[in-house]
Amino acid sequence: MQADILIQEIRGIIKRAVFLDIAAYLISIIVLGPTLSFALGLLLGTAVLIATLLLLKISVERMAADAKRSGVTSQRRYLLYYALRLGVFAAAFGAAVVLRKYISPVAVAVPMLYPRLIYTAGALLQGSGHAGKKRGEK
């Protein structure tokens, strides 16, 4: 059941990330002109976002299983997965820096901000348009 909720949340972020990628690219066209490197950077950054979200899902599931089994979550496991997620991003950003002629490093970093934008906008829209109702209520 919890895994279904996490997958639904990841799917929602991915759908919104596609919209935000298009918006970011359109803004970059205005500022930088049409560049393939920015589009490739957004694509790589979004792939990294998806990978880190899946790693986060795995870590949450394993920590929940640890808590059920022993009543205690492993801080070591949390730090390991955090370092792994950070390593995935660092590898992609490092590759973009090395290949900056082909992939924009700035564009790789932009999708990592999407979850913050998505949840902040959702909270603002939810609070103003629905008079404080919780998500899913009509």
Buried (B, 14 or more C-beta within 10 A) or exposed (E): EEEEEBEEBBEEBBEBBEEBBEEBBEEBEEEBEEBEBBBBBBBBBBBBBBBBBBBBBBBBEBBEEBEEEEEEBEEEEBEEBEEBBEEBBEEBBEBBEEBBEEBBBBBBBBBBEBBEBBEEEEEEEBEEEEEEEEEEEE
